[in-house]
Every structure is written in structure tokens, then in C-alpha cells.
Amino acid sequence: MTSLSATVVRCVIIIGTLSRLCATDSNFARGAESAQSLRAAAFAQDITPPDFPISVNGNMADALAKSAHDPLHARCLVLANQEATLAIVVCDSCMLPRELLDEAKRLASEKTGIPTSHILISATHSHSCPTSAGVFQSDPDAKYVKFLPVQIAKGIEQAHRQLEPARVGWAAIDEPSQLFNRRWLLKPGETNEDPFGGRTDRARMNPGYSNPQVDKQAGSVDPQVSLLSVQSRDGRPIALLANYSLHYVGGVGGGVLSADYFGEFCARIGRHLGATEVKPAFVGIMSNGTSADVNNVNFSLKSGPKREPFEQIGIVAEVVAQAAAKAHKGIQYHDSLPLKVREAEIELGVRLPSPDEVAAAEKRLAEVTERPLKGMPLIYSRETVLMSKYPATVKAKLQAIRIGQLGIVSSPCETFTETGLALKKESPLPATFTIELANGYNGYLPTPGQHELGGYETWRARSSYLATDAEPKIRAALLGLLKAVAE
């Protein structure tokens, strides 16, 4: 009896211990799921300037807009679980300087508690938006630069306020029909004079239709339309973040602001997904991928199609929206997943002009009284003088975001497609895309090989000033950040 009683007691103890272990494991599993349980919200904040006329970014000479053809927005997406809260914002703007975006992040962080390191803000690169960064002969409007960070922060705050239980999924689909590499190689023996009087360029941007001097395109395109779909737990559309590597479309006519095809896509994708009447309002978002050398113009044709203002914008937006809607049908959703963000700052060299180059530029400008400046040599002379005031090195902010098995990286530059394709190929995550012109503006980012070819994107100016080794450094840093969030 004593032996049997002892055996029974031992069995009870073992069974009780196993029960507690099972309960602990179950609680751990529930806790892990709870920690990664997703909430999300989105809000489109109007950033249309209240005052006109206003300077427009994107041209060699300044242009003025007297009105807005369509509203401009900062489209804000906030994702949260117990591990992290992050915001992704895409603004209808040509480019946005770091100091403006740092202020927007500071204001948003104060209101929401989201760390500034967990906020990504980018520009679409529409060439029909107000000047926020000084490039060529367009200078920022002081009132708009003050207005914009406040509005961006309001959008993030409103999205954060609307957070609700959610689910997300991602997909990608190829849509190459709207993409053409705009850099063309010159035929042997042909030359192209740069603004500094040199004739070493072997590539030319936008050479015109049927140009007999050019041979073939100098680079490739990235045909992917990448998607992050965000829904409520019961399937109500909250937002769709898309990414496509297309510089912009243009063709808006003069004197008006426009969000270009980026804004038109956002309207059309809502209709394609049947999300025009949902509350809170569905937010379509189109971010720019790696499109420094890719536009919507097929220079292999004898001539271009004739279009009315905004017609081509509508065509491109519809084609891309249809592709996105098709990919959207196959998305699998997750209501619990990891959210991770890593941010880094790297120091990069600057291609400064020599004292002799600055003196020659100053002399050339002193001989001309007419403004605005006309002709590339004079315009780049002004850039040379302005570049002489730059420091020898600058800091660039980079980010990597992990949403489940999707990776998103940021580049503060107009980034070549070659770089974006390499990041997708080398990423440790199954799906990855790059949002360019994010968290600041550091000009074009040619690869070392493209620097050797020359051409507009390499000509030294405030729009292209980083050292020739900047692209490998940025690419390596972004891959390092991706590996960190993938762990």
C-alpha cells in the first residue's frame, strides 16, 4: 500500500507539472500572438497650398502655378502591434529636404509617441507640385515650407487616432508597358557636350525620337508593381500602398499644380477595389520605386502620340491600377505578424567644384544680367557657385521596415533601377521594394558604371552631388538593415 500510494503521488505530481507546463506554453503562444496582433489605419491629409501663385519644382527655369488642378495629399499609413508602431507617408511633392521632414517627424512623434526613427516620409517626384527643395532656378516658398510639416504631422496623428484591428497582405505583378529607360548610349564616334564644355559623355538622357546619334538604352527597367494591402479584420479596405519605378508622367499643361499619375492611381485603385464609399475613407497610396533613369516616353518610336493635358496621366494610372487590382485578388492576409524598423545614418562624400571652376563660373555669371538664366552652361555655372558652399561630406538617412515577410527600404536619392533590382535580388526577405526620395533629398544616385557613362544624371549640381562611390555604400547599408530586420 505504501509503495502504491507513493506511485500515485508521483503520478499526480508529474501530471500536475505537465499540466502547468502545457498551460505555460499555451499562455506563451497566446502572448506571442497578442504581441504581434496588428492594428492599422490610414488618412489622406490635404497639403494643397493655401496661397497662390506658387513656385513649381522640376524644371531648369522656375514656373508658377496659379491654381491646383487636383488636390495634393500626404497619404499616411500607420501600422502597430505590441512590438512596434510605424508610419509610412507618401507626399505629392517633387522632393523634400531632410530638415523639413525631420520637423514633420518631430511634430508627429510628440502627438503620437511614434519614434521618429519609425516614420518614413517620401516624395512622389511629381514635377507639378510646389517647390520645397531648392533645385536649379526654383526656390522654396517660405510659407509653404512652414505649412507642410504641420500638415504631414496632422495626417500621421489622424491615422494614429483611427487605429483598429487589421490584417495585411502583399503581392507583386509585372506591368512593363509604361516603363522606358530614358538614358541612351551614343553610337561610336558621336559626342554630347555637357554643361561644363566636356565631350566625354557616352550616354544621353531623353535624346528625342528617332535620334540617329543613339544606339540603345543604357539600362533596364523594373516592371514590378508591388503592393501592401491593409484591411480591417472583416475585410473592409483601409489602404493600399503601391510601389512602381516610374519617374513621373507629366503633360499637365502650364500654370497648375497636380499630383500627376500618382494621385490619379490612388483615385482609380479605390474604384477598382470597390472602396469608394467605405468609412473611414479608403486611402490609395502610390510610392516611387527606383526610377532615376526610367520614364514613360518610348524614344524608339519615330514620334510620340499626341495627347491632351492629363490624358497620358489617366492612361498610365489606369493601366497600373488594373494590374494592381489583378494582383490584389490573390493576396493572403495576416492579422498577426512581426513589425520591425531599423534606421541608420551614413556619411557620404561630395563632388565639390575646384577653386578654378568656381572662379570661371562666377565670371560667366557676372557677364549676364538677364534672369532667369538661359542655357545649360549658365544654369550649371550657378549650380557650381552654389555647390562651392557645400561641405565635403553629408549624412544620409536610411531605413528598413519589415512587415511580416515583406521588406521596405528607403533611399533619400533619385535611385537608379539597377540598384532597386539588386536590392530585391539580394534581400533576405521573400518580397522587398524600395521607396526613393524618402527622409530627405540627396540628389541622383548613379551607379559607378553609370557615372562612367556620364549624362544629365551625373552632371554636378545640387541635383547630383554625391561622390561616385555613394551608390555601393548606400546599397550595402540598406542590405545590412534588411538583414537586421529579417532576423
RAJOMO-V738861 format. One line per field, one symbol per residue. ss: DSSP state (A for helix, B for strand, O for the rest). phi: phi as a letter, one per 30 degrees, with the letter a starting at -180 (. if undefined). psi: psi as a letter, one per 40 degrees, with the letter a starting at -180 (. if undefined). Layout:
ss=???
phi=???
psi=???
This chain:
ss=OAAAAAAAAAAAAAAAAAAAAAAAAAAAAAAAAAAOBOBBBBBBBBOOOOOOOBBBOOOOOOBBBOBBOOOOBBBBBBBBOOOOBBBBBBBOOOOOOAAAAAAAAAAAAAAAOOOAAABBBBBOOOOOOBOOOOBOOBOOOAAAAAAAAAAAAAAAAAAAAOOBBBBBBBBBBBOAAAOBBOBBBBOOOOOOOOOOOOOOOOBBBOOOOOOOOBBBBOOOOOOBBBBBBBBBOOOOBBBBBBBBOOOOOOOOOOOBBOOAAAAAAAAAAAAAOOOOOOOOOOBBBBBBOOOOOBBOOOOOOOOOOOOOOOAAAAAAAAAAAAAAAAAAOOOOOBOBOOBBBBBBBBBBBBOOOOAAAAAAAAAAAAOOOOOOOOOAAAAAAAAAAAAOOOOOBBBBBBBBBBBOOBBBBBOOOBBOAAAAAAAAAAOOOOBBBBBOOBOOOOOBBOOAAAAAAOOAAAOOBOOBOBOOOAAAAAAAAAAAAAAAAAO
phi=.ddddddddddddddddddddddddddddddddddcdcbaabaccdbdddbbdbdcdjbdcdbcccacdbdcbcccbcbabddabbbbbbcdadabdddddddddddddddcideedcccbbcdiecbbddcbdbhcccddedddddddddddddddddddcebebbbababbdbddccbdcccdddejdbbdddcjdbcdcbbdhdjdhdddccaddacbcddccbbcbbddcjddcabccbbcbeaciicicibdadideddeeddddddcicdcdbeedbdbcccdcbecbbcccddddadddbdeiddedddeddddddddddddcdccbcbadbbbbbbbbcbdcddddeddddddddddddbcdbddbjdedddddddddddcdddbbcbcbbbbcbicccbccbdbdcdeedddddddcddcdbabccdhcikbbidbddeddeddijedcddaddabdddcddeddddddddddddddd
psi=dddddddddddddddddddddddddddddddddddehiiiiihhhhfhiehiiiihieidiiihheihdiiiihhhhhiiaedihihhhhigidihidddddddddddddddehideehhhiidfhefiihehhhbehiihddddddddddddddddddddehihiiiiiiiihgeeehhhehihiiheiihhieeeifeheihigeihfheeiciieaaihehhiihhhiideehhdihhihhghcidafeiieiiieaddddddddddddeffeeihihihihhihbgfdfhaehgeeidiiihiihedddddddddddddddddddehhihehiihihhiihihiihgiiiddddddddddddehehhiihiddddddddddddeeiidiihhhiihhhgbehhhiiheihhidddddddddeieidhiihhifheahfaigiiddddddaideehhieegeiieedddddddddddddddde.
